[in-house]
Amino acid sequence: MLAEKKETLNKMNGVDRNMIGLETRAEILRWLKEDDPEAIRRLLSTADRVRALHVGDQVHFRGLIELSNLCRRACSYCGIRAPNRGVIRYRLTREEILAAADTAREMGFGTVTLQSGEDPALNLHELCETIRLIKQHTRLAVTLSIGERSRNELARLRDAGADRYLLRFETSNSDLYNAIHPPIPGQINHDRFDVLRWLDELGYEIGSGIMVGIPGETYDDLARDLELFRELNLDMIGLGPYIPHPETPMGRCMKDLDPPPDQTPNSLEMTLKVLAITRLICPDVNLPSTTALETLTPDNGYENGLACGANVIMPNLTPVKYRALYEIYPGKAGQTRMASELMRRMIDNLRTMGRKPAIGPGKSTHYLLRHAADGKGVETNGIEIDESIEP
């Protein structure tokens, strides 16, 4: 039934995608450069229609728990990079993590997302035990976003109960990637595309994504990023605008940079266009409306993303005293706001938008469909596949 549903939905989505025109890189480029307000409105509304068709009107809430701001990396854009001596470092205790996970359960969330810098001292045995306890006491799905790890480490985390893993490839331009994400001398540096392949082999739901408007990124780079989303067969995709941090090499030299002639902007409009195009070319993935969007427009950032294809929001459940210390970029939304306050706003606005909070862990429809197609018989874990859609 799932395979038949996928065939029907893909045919229907093909009509929408062909109306917009996103089959080739040239077509993607045309839409990235589109500046006619009516054409952009049509792009965003089409993406919203495709979202409703493929993943429904439910919005999945994932409780974000920022485990640690320690990081061994020196990424040129990131505020918690290892060389930034102005950062007060922290690492949550197991008790703090479990308390936050329990809050997620009490609020009706189906998933917690455990995120950290690439913390070299994050004890793998301890983390595996924490994941087991979260699963045992809350039955929540667990997403990890803890940087590049070896295949053996990823296998151990999966065995402990981790369901999903998010590792952004940031940009398809290898020269730009190496400039913003320099390798660590004397250590093994894993290719991120290899890691994404390992995650698939281990049975994770696979997430990746990009920053929009990194200095040095061209429109052609961004179009290639979007093509890669499709080629990588991702289950969830996270993207947001590049927001400069003043205590980073990239942030400090922003005024002195000589951008390429076709530098992509890190604007709200460009980010929403990329979000919409992503939904159109990857119609059944889980697609968050990110904190970076909310940071750009604090009163309605999440709603802006939901209106053009997104179906996930990640309220911050990190203990408030640590949130300002996890400063990847300045002014990050949600540093002092309680998750319950955000939920009250979102429940009211979702009702106005004709949307509703999801129930359950919220596995990616794409993940369910591709595993149904390969005969692995993945459990739906309570996810409702809408059988009422007619061609």
N, C-alpha and C positions, 0 to 999 in steps of 0.2 A: 504493500500500500504506500509506504513512504517513497519507494522508487517511482511509482506511478505519479504520486503527488509532485515529486521533483520535476518530472518530465513536463507535466502540465504547467507548473509554475514557471519553468524556464521558457516555455513557449510564450506565455503571457508576458513575462518580463522582457523577452526579446522584442516584443512590439514596442514597449516603452523605451527600451534602450535604443532601438533603431530610430524611433521618433526623435530622440535627442541626438543620436549619432555618437557612439563611443566604442566602435569596433576597432578602430585603428589609433595609433599614436597621434596621427595628424588630427583626428577628431577630438581626442582628449585635449590636445594642445589648444585647439580652437576654443573649447569650453573653458579651459583655464584662463585664457586671455579675453574671454567675453566680458564686455563692460556695459552692454545694454541692459538696463534694469528689468525690462519686461522679459527678456530672454533668461536672465538669471532667476527671476521669479518662477519661470516655467521649469527650469532645471531643478530648483529646490522643491517645488510642489510635486514634480514627477518622482523625485527620490522619496518623498514622503508617502506617495501612493504605493510605490514598490515596497517600501518598508512594511506598510500595512498588509500588503498582499502576502509577503513571504514570512514575516515574523510576528505579525499581528499588532494589536494596540497595547499590549502589555509592556510596561517599563520595568526592567530588572534593576533592583537596588543591590549594590555590592558594598559591604562595609570595608573601607580602606583602613588598614592598620600598618603604620610606617614603623617597621621593626627597629631600624637602625639607620643613622646617617653617617656611619663610618664607611669609607670607600677607598679602595686601593687605586682607583683610576684617577686620571688627570684630564678628564674631558674638558675641552676648552670653553664649553658653554654652561657648565653645571656648577651651581653654587656650593654643592657639598663635595667637590673634587678634593682629592687628597692634599694638594698643596695649599688649600685655603686654610691658613692657620687661625683665621678669625672665627671659625665655626666651633661652637661648643658641641662636642660629640656625645652621643648617647646610644644606648642599646636597651630595648625593653626587656624586662624580666618575663619569665614564663607566666607568672601570675598576672602581670599587666596585659599580656597578649590574650590570655584566656578570659579575663574580665571584659576586654573589648569584644571578643568573639561572642560572649554571652549577651552583651548589649545588642549585637547584630541579630542574634536569635530572638531576643525579646521584642525588637522592632519589626520583626517579620521578614528580615532579609533572608535570602537563600544562599548567599555566598559571602565569604570574607576573602579579601585580597591582602596577602602579606607581602609588603614591599620594603625594599631596603637598598642602600647603596651596595656596591660589591664589597661587602664587609669581609676582610680576610680572616677575621677571628670569629665569624658566625659559626658556632659549633654545629656540625651537620647532625650528629647524634641527638643533640638537644632539640634541634629544629624538627627532626623526624618525630621525636617523642611529643613535641608540642602539637604537631599536625595530627598525630593519633588521638591526642586528648581532645582537640577541637572536634574531630569527627565523632568521637565517643560521646562527648557531653552535649554537643549541639546538633550533630548530623548535618552541618552546613557543608556546602562545597567549598573547596580551598583552591584559590588561585595564588600562584607564586610569581613575584617579579623581583628577583634577587640577583640579576646579572648573569654573566657568562659562567657556566659551571661545566664540569666534565661529564661525560656520558654516564660514568659510574655514579656520580653524585646525583644526577637527574633520575637515574633508575632507583636509587635508594629513597629519594623523596617521593617518587611515584608509588613505590611499595608501601610507604608510610601513609598514603592516602591522598596526596596532592592530585587534584583533578585537572588543573589548567596551569599554563605557564605563559607569561608575557615577556617577550624579549624583542624590543624594537630594533629594526635594522637601521633606523634613522634616515638614511639616504642610500640610494642605489649608486651614487657616484663614489667609486672606491677612493679616489684621491681626496675628495672632500671628507669622506668618512675617516680616513687615516689622519687628516688634519685636525678634526674635531674630537677624535677618539683614539689618541695615540696608543700604540702597544706598550705594554709594561716590559722594560728591559729585563732580560734574564728570567722571564717567566713564560709559561705556556700561554699563548693567546689564541683562543678558539675562534674560528671563523663563525660569524653569527648565522650564516646560512647552513653551515654544518650542524650547529646546535638546534636550529629549527627542524632539520631533518631527524635528528636524534629524538626530539620531543615527539614527533609524529610516530616514529618507530616504537616508542615507549607507551603510546596510547594516550598521551595528553591531548586535551583541547589546546590548539596552538594559537597564540596571539603574537602579533607583531605590529609595527607601525612606524610612523615618521614624525618629524617636526616640519611644519610648513614655514618656509621663509628663512631658513638658516642662511646667514651671510655666505655668499658663494654659490648658492643653489640657483640653477637656471630653470626656466619653464620646462625645458626638455628633460632635465633631471627629475622634476616632479612628475611629468608624464610617465617616465620610466618607473618611478616608484609605484604609481597606480597600476601599471601593467604587472609589476611584480606581485602586488596584492593578489591578483587573479592567478598568476602562475604558481605562487607558493601554496595555494589551496588552504588559506588560513581560515580559522574558525572565529576569530575575533580580531578586530583591528582598532588600534588606538592611535589617534592623531590629534595634534593641537598646534597652535601657533608657536613659533620661536619667540620667547620673551627674554630679552637680554638681562643678565645678572651683572651688576657693576663690579663684583669682586671676581671676575673671570677674565682670562685673556681676551675672549671674544667680546665680552661686554665693555671692557676698558677701551678697546680700540675701535668701537663701532663708528665713531666720527671720522676716523682716519682710514677706514676700509675703502677700497676702490672696488665697488661691486661690479659684477659682469653686466653687460648692457641689458641682458634679459633676466636680471635678478628677480626672483619671485618675492612678492611682498608678504610680510607676516601679519597681514591684516585680518580682521574679522570676516570681511567679505570673501577673501581668498580661502580662509579656513573652511567656511561654510560651503563654498563651491567644491572643495576637495572632499569634504564629508559627503556631499550629495553624489558626487561622481563615484566615490567608493561604494555607496549603497547601490548604485545602478550597475556597477560592474561586478560587485560581490553581494548579490541581493539577499542571501540568507545567513550572513554572518551576524554576530553580535557586535554592535558598534556604539561605543560610549560617547555621550556628550561630556567632554572632559573638563577637569578643574581649570585647565588653562583657558578654555572658552569662558567659563564663569568668571575668571580673573579679568578678562578683557571687558566684559559687560556684567558687573556683579548683580544687577537686578534681574537679569533674564538670560544669562549665558547658557545655563542648562536647557532652558526652553528653546533658545535659538537652535541648538543642536538637535533637539528632539523634533523640531519642525522640518528638518531637512534630511531625515534618515536615521537618526540615532535611536537606540532602544535600551540604553544602559546608563545609569548614573551611579557614582561611587561616593557616597557621603563619607566624610572623614571621621573615623572612630578612634584615632590615635589619642591617647590622653592629652588634654589641652596643653599641659605644661611643656610638651615636647614638640608641638606642631610647628611653631615658628622656627625651630631648629632644623626642620627638614625643608630647607629653603633652596630648592633646585633653581627657582627663579623668584624674584622679589614680589611681595604683595599677593602671594598665593591665596586664593579664596578659601574660606573655611577655617582660618587659623584660630579664630576665637568662637565661631558660631557652633552651637551644639547641633548634632545631627537631627535631633528631634525638631529643632526650629526649621531646618531645611526641609524636613519631611512635611511639616505643616504647610509650608509654602507650596511644595511640589504636589501634594495631594489635591489642594485647591486648584492649582493650575493644570494638572493633568485632567481633572474633570472638565475644565473649560476646553481643553484641547481634544476631548473625546478619547482620552487615554486612561489607563488604570494601572495600579501597581501589580506586578507579577507575583505569583505564589510559587515557591519551590526554587530549586537551584539554578534553573534557567540555562540549561545546556544549549549550546549553539545549535540552531536548526541545521546549519551546514554540517556540523560534526555528526549529528544524528543521521542525516541523509547520506553522507559519504560512507559511514560505517554500515548503514543498512545496505548500501549498494555493494560493499565488499564482503557482505555476509558475516560480519563479526558480531552482529546481534547486540549492539550496545543498548543498555538500559536507558529508557527515557527519563527515569528519575522524576516522574510526575509531570514532565513537560507535556502540555497539550498541543497536539498537532491538529490544526483546524481542518476538519474534513468537510466543512460546509462550502469551501470555495469551489465555484464552478467555472469551467473554461468559457 
